[in-house]
């Protein structure tokens, strides 16, 4: 009897909106027990659903907290609350961006350009290097790839120097300060990636 009740409860729970083509014989089942079992199963499912939802939210919150406590995930290093990585490879701008995205980031769009300049020199770049950043001219104006403005005071004297009627990309010259410079996107430079966990 218990086995038959469980099968009926399972069918009733899985098919709560199903209407049997023929009514079930009431004298073969104790309907009150069946209804109680269905209500109990539904309550259990609701509780499990709420618990799973809370667990997912808690896991997400813990992951964010760990990121804040532990800082940047490798290969990134923390600089004033932002996470940067300097690649030693020489690539054109678009390929550099794809490489950064493969590292769960993008080309750098630093909030403090001068601090990124120092970071690059401290992490393997030399004064002879140029390093791609995440800026390019769009429709005649220079923007970071995310659409925000590039600070005008960060450009080297006389920069940007190329006409804005074709696409140019932003690089940082480490022999100058201010250090931002425009260049043909197909040139191959080292590049700085950014991945913010904050």
Rosetta blueprint (number, residue, H / E / L):
1 X L
2 X H
3 X H
4 X H
5 X H
6 X H
7 X H
8 X H
9 X H
10 X H
11 X H
12 X H
13 X H
14 X H
15 X L
16 X L
17 X L
18 X L
19 X L
20 X L
21 X L
22 X L
23 X L
24 X L
25 X L
26 X H
27 X H
28 X H
29 X L
30 X L
31 X H
32 X H
33 X H
34 X H
35 X H
36 X H
37 X H
38 X H
39 X H
40 X H
41 X H
42 X H
43 X H
44 X H
45 X H
46 X H
47 X H
48 X H
49 X H
50 X H
51 X H
52 X H
53 X H
54 X H
55 X H
56 X H
57 X H
58 X H
59 X H
60 X H
61 X H
62 X H
63 X H
64 X H
65 X H
66 X H
67 X H
68 X H
69 X H
70 X H
71 X L
72 X L
73 X L
74 X L
75 X L
76 X L
77 X E
78 X E
79 X E
80 X L
81 X L
82 X E
83 X E
84 X E
85 X E
86 X E
87 X E
88 X E
89 X E
90 X E
91 X E
92 X L
93 X H
94 X H
95 X H
96 X H
97 X H
98 X H
99 X H
100 X H
101 X H
102 X H
103 X L
104 X L
105 X L
106 X E
107 X E
108 X L
109 X L
110 X L
111 X L
112 X L
113 X H
114 X H
115 X H
116 X H
117 X H
118 X H
119 X H
120 X H
121 X H
122 X H
123 X L
124 X L
125 X L
126 X L
127 X L
128 X L
129 X L
130 X E
131 X E
132 X E
133 X E
134 X E
135 X E
136 X E
137 X E
138 X E
139 X L
140 X L
141 X E
142 X E
143 X E
144 X E
145 X L
146 X L
147 X L
148 X L
149 X E
150 X L
151 X L
152 X H
153 X H
154 X H
155 X E
156 X L
157 X L
158 X L
159 X L
160 X L
161 X L
162 X L
163 X L
164 X L
165 X L
166 X L
167 X L
168 X E
169 X E
170 X E
171 X E
172 X E
173 X E
174 X L
175 X L
176 X L
177 X L
178 X L
179 X L
180 X E
181 X E
182 X E
183 X E
184 X E
185 X L
186 X L
187 X L
188 X L
189 X E
190 X E
191 X E
192 X E
193 X E
194 X E
195 X L
196 X L
197 X L
198 X L
